[in-house]
């Protein structure tokens, strides 16, 4: 016959044993232990049988009704994850389509010159000295004006287009005067003209600084107010600039012809050089700037990551041929194109190679990023490529006329790409079909 101590030991053993089982097994074990303990208590005290049965029945119902089973918990977790995925999933292109939009046929497109894009129009400088404003969507000519020949790509914002010119007055004895002239985007009328002491090597619009930055042949760099052309500051460097500058909220970063790379601090109206580093080669394109780093490419085929504060070299990767494209940043990668017909991707933190993609020809400042894709039209080729920035795969292509050769860098916005060729300007339409995908 069972004694009360044995019943208590049975209860303790039941509790220990039950905690080691799965939820489904616990339910079965509980029923078995209810029967065993009930039998023991009836043997000791028959009057306790009914109370014991009611107590353990209530416990079993709590287990079966109050605690969800493993299958129920898994199903609930999957449903919650599905809802979060639908809400928070990133939008990524699943299909990218390229199609012809319009053509501006002429044999006067300057070789190697980018066609600047404003708010709703693209500006086409011709070798004859004319400047055309063309509607970006339709290709319709909005206005044209005689500017005189220019060696540099104009720059544009929403209200003005700025052109660096060699101006000459009507007098046959007058000397040529370098100027920057601003034309109104609405009708092409002149807004202002600013004379300079030397010819312009590069012209860059720094939106964050509200400045147009011009580097001159004599080694000086000047800052112009875009609204009126007034010269805000000027600084003379030991060598002329070798490419376009990059800027942040208070600094200008630029490479020089003597192989020195400079950081210039813009304190009020008194800019001054705060750091320099010798790269032993001139920069070949515009650098890219992040919170703590600068990525600069050189004509000798090297890509550098520089510390933003001290300009110390964090890493250097040598490709071996001129890196002609601008430096593009994508998530944790840095993307460049070179004269060996390849696009390269490296990790930003350590410079490890990620992927490379062969193209149809030399890449000379010809990368145009649209979302998670880079558009490429190599020089002298007759094809536009859309390359994935994630893995370098070719997502789409557009064949231009067979007799056409690309003559300059791409420009455009998120939906229209402008391609200068030796037969005129071609515009391509970009259509991206996106879908939410799980992370």
Phi, psi and omega in degrees: 000137180291146173251166183300323179296324178293323178297317179297318178297323176298319180295316179296319178295323177298317181296316180293316181294321183294325182291341181267359184258163173289167184298319180292318180292327179300319181299315180294315182296323181298317180297320179297315181292328177300315180296315183296314182291322178299316179299318180295316182291326176296320180296324181277312186217094184302332182291340180274357186298312183296315180297320178297317180298316180295320181296313183285332175294319178297319179297320180293320179296323178296320179297317186282329186258320186278332182251118180292151179285169179299320179296320179294318179296319179296318179296319179296320179294319178296321180293318178297317180297322180297318181293318178296322180296318181296325183279316190258359183297134178293149177272118181233141181293132174257336178218132177236124182244137176243135179214156178288137180253303179198169179227143171241099188275125177193153176261016185249025177280121180295135182290135177080010184254134179277142178268108186290146182247129175265212184290312182228006183220162176242144184253129185244103173279134181250158180295339179285348181102007178265152175236121180253138170255123186236136178298129186293327183278321187250341185083007180285136179287124180268318176195165174216153182211148176276118181251335193095156183297147176225146180266348186243155174292133172297165174235150188222146166235200186289333187247336187224158167234128185255135182231131174271124187228163168254098188274142178224130181285177183290340182289131182294340181267354184287144179276160178284135182241123176292135179218160164245126184239136181252132177246140179288134182290339183288320186219358178084005177286155183285131177266315177198161176224131179237123177280145182236162184273350179207164181293153184272131176268324178208152181226125188223137178259113179261097186296322181294334180261354185054050182219149163257123185254122180244127172260134187252164182295335182275006178094359180269155175234133181236152176248125182247142171282123183296332185285331182224355178080006181291143178276117184274319180205167178210143178219141180255126180256162183291348181207152177298153178291148183256356180190188179288149176275164167245152184224157164233206187293334184218008183227155171241134179241124187209144176264152181246163181296335181275009177089003179268140176249132189240147168246123183246124178269131180261085176266107180053238181253019184233077179290147179209152180285127181255333179210150172220156173214141179267121178263355181063018177195151180280148175288146186252352183201178182289131177289172174240143187236135172241191181297324185234001186218160172233134179247118185233139179246148185241163179293337179278357175096027178246144175245128184245144162249121182248143172293132187292326183280315187252352184061023175288143180284118177273319171203162179220132176236129183256123175267323174109340177231163186305131173269099188272337183280163169292160179273125179249142176250137179219112182051249182254018182243160172237133188241133176221157173238147188230175180284356176270014175077015181247149165258134181242144174236128177234154174287142182291321188287319185237353180076020179287140177297136178254306177199165171216151186227125175284141178237187186277350185186190184291140180256112183234092181055042188246017180266133177228114183273133173227109183054239184263026184226148172244130178268137185225133172226091183300149179301141178069000177274175177231036185215140174258130182245140171250115186247133178292131177282348181280320184219002178082005179287151178274117183273327182197158176223157174223119178276127173276183177301143186299333182271000186269141172236133179296134187243357183193177183292157177281157170212177179144191176235200186289347184236343183227132180248131180258125184239108175286133178226173178282359175248005182131196181253128177254139176245132179245142178264136179250127176237122181242120176261118186249157178212151176284129180236150177296149180287000000 
